[in-house]
Amino acid sequence: MFELDLEGTRFEFELENYKKSTKENWDVEWCVVTARVYSDVLKYSLHSSCLLCCEVELLYQKLVELENGEIVDTTEIENIEPDFEYLLCHVASGVYYMEWKFNLWNEGCLTANSVTITLNEEDIKKLREYLYNIINQ
């Protein structure tokens, strides 16, 4: 499980059922995601097959590129399912961050509301290592 304490807001993210994506069946190779964002005033969680295995691989690759300085323009990553969006931001050499947007659901319907958490370089490294371990298990 990937966990962060972001100045009093706790974030937990876990992937299950990952398998290396294939060119033939990429669109049916789903991971089960458990994610929680909570604090004294916020409590949101989901448990859903909402990330394709190839989307996990793409996020990992883009985090590697961000850390290596290969991304110099702000890069947005969207997924097939609208649960998560990522904004990878390069500020200066060795300085970068990621905004992870959670689009919120209510009673099975996507709402116009979202929660965004910001990951610094150290947080991104932890996420990249978590994804590496999932992909290479």
C-alpha positions, 0 to 999 in steps of 0.5 A: 500500500502507498500511504502519505500524510499530507499535512494532516490529510491522509492518503492511501492507495492500493492496487490489486489484480495487476498483470502486465498489459498486452496489446491484444486485450489492454482494454479489459485488463483492469486493476482493482483500486482502493483509495482513501483521502481523509482528514478531520473534515473529509472522508472519501474512499473508493474500491473499484476496477477503475485503472487499466494495467496499461494506465498503471504502466504509463503513470510509472513511465511518466513519473520516471521521465519527470524524475529524470528531467525528461518532462519539461512542460506540464503534462496532463494524464487522463484515464479511460475511467474518470476517477483520477487525473494527474498533472505532472509539473516541472518547475526547474532542474530537479524541482517538480511536483504532481497534482493528483485529482480525485473526481468524486462520485455520489450514488453511482454518478460522477459529480462536478466535485473533486479533491486534489492532492499535491505530491512533492519530489519525495512523495513522487519517488515513493509512488514511483517505487510502489508502482515499480514493485507492483509492475515487477511483482 
